Amino acid sequence: MKLALKILTLFLISEGFSYSQSGAFQIVRLKYNGGSDWYNGQSEEVNLLKYIAQHTNIKTDAEYKFVDLSSGNIFSYPFLFMTGHGNIVFSESEARKLRTYLENGGFLYVDDDYGLDKAFRREIKKVFPEKELVELPFNYGLYHCVYDFNNGPPKIHKHDGKPAQGFGIFVNKRLVLYYTYESNPSDGWDDPDVHNDPPEKREEALKFGTNLAVWVLSN
């Protein structure tokens, strides 16, 4: 582990950057309307959080948990994760709620699990009509804060065979939303028998997820 990460994780723990009743870091699934399978792959966050706890000094709460965008208190959770294969629909009130959340310290990671892209790009415009998804350069800190990803997000699944891409939305220079397309790291976090990915691909995906968590906690 890099020395900088050791210092960082000790700082995070000492300063109380922990977000569950047990005083540990969580990643919470975002439930949304529209019909897509927002709930798929429920071992993903669990396995990633276990990996983070094993390979860093960050204490994690490795359980699957979701919050409903329409009725739940998303403001209780600083790291939300959203995925699926199909349609998304944000109401006007949900879009305002999500914007308020992101503008006030919250973070959302969205992973296209194949088929989510068109709906996500349409609906995120309801949240930030004045902003564009911007592809992050390969030298951006998220790609190097723990493990080096010199070509941006890893290509875990073939999908349409296009290069993996990572996009962001910034508020006051802070990355508040990160979106992976043609990459699908979260499938690499799943249990080994779900997708039968080679061990090196799963390891690559878990390392990338570790970068993402550390970047969010430290920025």
N, C-alpha and C positions, 0 to 999 in steps of 0.2 A: 504494500500500500504506500502511496506517496506520502511524504512527511506532511505536506500541506493538508492532505485529507485528515490525517491524525489530529492535527491542530484544529481543523475545522469542526470535526465531529465532537471533540471535547468541548469546544466553544458552544456548539449547538445544545449539548446536553446541559452545560452549566448555566446557560442563559434561558433555559426552559422552552426551547423550541420543540415541544412535544405536544401531540394533539389528540390523545385518547385518554380515557379515564385512568388507564394504567400509566399515563405519562410517557407514551411512546408514539412514534410517527406512524401514521396510517395513510393509505391510499384508498379513497372511497369512490365507488362506482356511481356514476350519474345516470339515473333513470329519467328517460324523456319519452315524449309521445311521438306518434307517427307510424308505429308498427314494426320498426326494426328490432332486432334481438339484442337490445342493450345489455341483457343479462348473460350473454354467452361467455363461456370460458371462465367459470367462477374460481378456478384454481390459479388464475394468472397473477392477480395481486398478491395472493397468499405466497406463492413461490418466489415472486420478486422480493417481497418484504423479508422472507427468510434468508434470501441470498444477501440482501443488504445488511442484515444483522450479522451474518457470518463473515462478511468481507469488509465491514467498516465498524466503527464504534457507535453507530447510530442504533439506538434501541427502537425496535419496531413492534407493532401490534399486527401480527400476521394472521388476519382473519378477513373473510369476505364480508363487506358491508356496502350497502347502497343507500343513496338518498334520492328522494323524488324531487325533480326540479320544480314541479308544479305545486307541491304541498309541503315538501321537507325543508328543514333549515340548513341550506347549503352553507350558510355563514359559520357553521360550527366546524367546518372542515377546510383547511387551507389547500389541500391537494385533491382535486377531483379528476376522475378518469372516465372517458367516454369512448365507446366503441360500438360496433355493430356492422351489419351487412346491407342495410336498406334505408328506408325513409326516416326522416327526422322532421318534426314539426314543433316550432316554438311559437307559443301564443305571444301577443304583445306584452303581457304582464311577465311571462317567463323570460322573454328577451331583456326586459328592463331589469329583472331580478338578477339575471346572469351578468349583465353589464355592471350593475352595482357591486356585485360580488368581486368581479375581476378588477374593478377600479379601486377596490378597497383592500387589497392584499391577497385575494384569492388567486388560484392558478388552476387551469384546466388543460389536461393532456388529452388529445383526441387521436385515436389510431384507427385509420380506415382498415376495416377487416375485410375489405373487398365489396364494393357496391355502395359505400357510404358517401363517397366524394361529392357527387352532384348535390345531394340533399344538404350535406354539411355546409358546403360553400354558399348555398342559397340561404340557409337559416342563420349562419353567422353574420350575414349582412343585416339581419334584423337587430342583432346585438350591437354591431359596430358598422353602421351604414357608411360612415366617413372613412373607414380604414380598409386597407387591403391586407390579405395574407402575403407576407414577404418571405421568400426563401432565405433561410439563414446561410451565411457563408460558411465554408468548411473550417475556417479558423475561429468560428464563434466559440466562446468558452464552454458552452454545454458539451461540445464534442471533445473536450480535452480536460475536464475538471478532475476526473479520476482515471479513466482509461481513454486512450487516444482513438478517435474515429476520424481518420484523416480525409475520408470521403463522405462525411456526414452520416446520416442514419444508415444502419446496416440493412442489407437486402436479405430478409429472413424468408419470405415466400415469393414465389415467382409472380403471381397475379397476372398482369398483362405483359410482363417482361420489361417494363419500363424501369429506368433508374429510380432508386429510392430517393425521396425528397422529404425535407423537413421545413415546415413553414411556421412563422410566428406572427403574433399580434403584440404590439408593445403599447404600454400606457406609461407616459413619463419615463421612457427609456427602460422600463422593466418589462421583461417577457411575461405576459399574463396568460397567453395561450400558445401551446405548441401542438402542431398537427403533423403526423407522419402519413405519407402517401406512398403506395407501392413499396412499403417497407415491412409493416406489420410486426414490430417487435413483440407486441403483447401475445401473439400466438406462440412465440418462442419462450414465453414465460409459463405456458401451460404445462400440465403434466406430460412426461415424455411419451406416453402411449397415445396421446390425443392426435398429434400431427405426425408422429414418427420422424421428427426432425433429427438430423445428425447431432451428436452431443456438442460439437464445436459451434453449431448454429444456435443451439439453446444457450450456450455459454456467452456467445456474442450478444444475444438479445438481453440476457440478464445483466451483463456488464453495461449495456447501453441504458437499461432501466436504472441502474445504480447511478450513472452519470446524471440522468434526468432528476432523480430524487435529490441528489447532493446539490445540483444547480439550483433547484427550487428552494431548498432549505437555506441556501447561502446568499440568495439574491432577492 
